[in-house]
Amino acid sequence: MGKYVNLEQNIFSIFGSSEWLAENIKTYPSNFIAVDAPSEFLRISVIPAGEGLNLRSVSGIMLVDIFVPSGGGTRRLGEIADKLDLYLEGQTTDRVQFGSSAMKISGKDKDNPTLFRSQYSISFNYYGVI
């Protein structure tokens, strides 16, 4: 497989781990349309955007859209972002090294106003092997 498929598989393996599954926060890839979406979930977008150290390496950013029920304030958004930091910020898993994170509160979701949304972002470097 190529570097982009390997990168995505590597990152999504974090969200398939027993530790993350125990957090009980549903996680979906970008461009996934859930017919009956839960009231709290994450949508992950892996965006390779830069050169790596060699031909099989790449750097970029991962965006995580955090959705929680509207009307409950912003605390739960922060709690979920803090959980993401525990698994990602400054961590190295297999061939992916994560940098620092940031969170931006977006407000009510335009497609579903019963959901409140924020975007968590974190840089990464994927080290492929030649």
C-alpha positions as CSV (number, residue, x, y, z in Angstrom):
1,M,0.0,0.0,0.0
2,G,1.0,3.6,-0.5
3,K,1.9,6.2,2.1
4,Y,-1.5,7.9,2.1
5,V,-3.4,4.7,2.8
6,N,-0.9,3.6,5.4
7,L,-1.1,7.0,7.1
8,E,-4.9,6.9,7.3
9,Q,-4.9,3.3,8.5
10,N,-2.3,4.2,11.2
11,I,-4.3,7.1,12.5
12,F,-7.6,5.3,12.5
13,S,-6.1,2.4,14.4
14,I,-5.8,4.8,17.4
15,F,-9.6,5.3,17.3
16,G,-10.1,1.5,16.9
17,S,-8.1,0.7,20.0
18,S,-9.7,-0.8,23.1
19,E,-8.6,2.2,25.1
20,W,-10.4,4.7,22.8
21,L,-13.4,2.5,22.4
22,A,-13.7,2.5,26.2
23,E,-14.2,6.3,26.0
24,N,-17.5,5.5,24.4
25,I,-17.3,8.4,21.8
26,K,-18.4,7.4,18.4
27,T,-15.8,8.2,15.7
28,Y,-16.4,8.4,12.0
29,P,-14.2,9.3,9.0
30,S,-14.7,12.5,7.0
31,N,-17.3,12.2,4.3
32,F,-19.2,9.6,6.3
33,I,-23.0,10.3,6.4
34,A,-24.7,8.7,9.4
35,V,-28.4,8.3,9.0
36,D,-29.1,8.1,12.7
37,A,-26.1,9.9,14.1
38,P,-25.7,9.8,17.8
39,S,-26.0,13.0,19.8
40,E,-22.2,13.0,20.5
41,F,-19.6,12.0,18.0
42,L,-16.4,12.9,16.2
43,R,-15.6,13.2,12.5
44,I,-12.0,12.7,11.6
45,S,-10.2,14.3,8.5
46,V,-6.6,13.4,7.8
47,I,-5.1,16.1,5.5
48,P,-1.6,15.3,4.2
49,A,-0.2,18.7,3.2
50,G,3.5,18.8,3.3
51,E,6.7,17.0,2.5
52,G,8.2,14.4,4.8
53,L,11.8,13.2,5.4
54,N,11.8,10.8,2.4
55,L,9.6,9.8,-0.5
56,R,7.3,7.7,1.7
57,S,6.9,10.3,4.5
58,V,4.4,13.1,4.7
59,S,3.4,15.8,7.1
60,G,0.0,17.4,7.6
61,I,-2.9,18.1,9.9
62,M,-5.7,16.1,11.4
63,L,-9.0,17.8,11.9
64,V,-11.5,16.4,14.3
65,D,-15.0,17.8,14.3
66,I,-16.5,17.4,17.7
67,F,-20.3,17.2,17.9
68,V,-22.3,17.4,21.2
69,P,-25.9,18.3,21.9
70,S,-26.8,22.0,21.7
71,G,-27.8,23.8,24.8
72,G,-25.3,22.3,27.2
73,G,-22.5,24.9,26.9
74,T,-19.0,24.4,25.8
75,R,-17.6,22.3,28.7
76,R,-18.2,18.9,27.0
77,L,-16.3,20.1,23.9
78,G,-13.3,20.9,26.1
79,E,-13.5,17.5,27.9
80,I,-13.5,15.7,24.6
81,A,-10.6,17.8,23.3
82,D,-8.7,17.0,26.5
83,K,-9.3,13.3,25.9
84,L,-8.0,13.7,22.4
85,D,-4.8,15.4,23.7
86,L,-4.2,12.4,26.0
87,Y,-4.1,10.0,23.0
88,L,-2.5,12.4,20.5
89,E,-0.7,15.5,21.6
90,G,3.1,14.9,21.7
91,Q,2.6,11.2,21.2
92,T,4.2,8.9,18.7
93,T,2.3,5.8,17.6
94,D,3.9,3.4,15.1
95,R,5.0,5.8,12.4
96,V,3.0,8.9,13.2
97,Q,4.3,11.6,15.5
98,F,1.7,14.2,16.6
99,G,2.5,17.8,17.5
100,S,0.5,20.4,19.4
101,S,-3.3,20.8,19.2
102,A,-5.8,23.7,19.0
103,M,-9.5,23.9,19.4
104,K,-11.9,26.3,17.8
105,I,-15.6,26.5,18.8
106,S,-17.8,26.7,15.8
107,G,-21.3,26.9,17.4
108,K,-24.5,25.2,16.2
109,D,-24.0,22.9,13.3
110,K,-25.5,24.3,10.1
111,D,-26.8,20.9,9.0
112,N,-28.3,19.9,12.3
113,P,-29.0,22.8,14.8
114,T,-29.6,20.2,17.6
115,L,-25.8,19.7,17.6
116,F,-23.1,22.1,18.8
117,R,-19.7,21.8,17.2
118,S,-16.0,22.6,17.6
119,Q,-13.0,21.7,15.6
120,Y,-9.9,20.2,17.1
121,S,-6.7,20.3,15.0
122,I,-3.3,18.7,15.5
123,S,-0.3,18.5,13.3
124,F,1.4,15.2,12.4
125,N,4.4,13.8,10.7
126,Y,4.2,10.3,9.2
127,Y,7.5,8.5,8.7
128,G,7.3,6.0,5.9
129,V,10.0,3.4,5.4
130,I,11.9,3.2,2.1
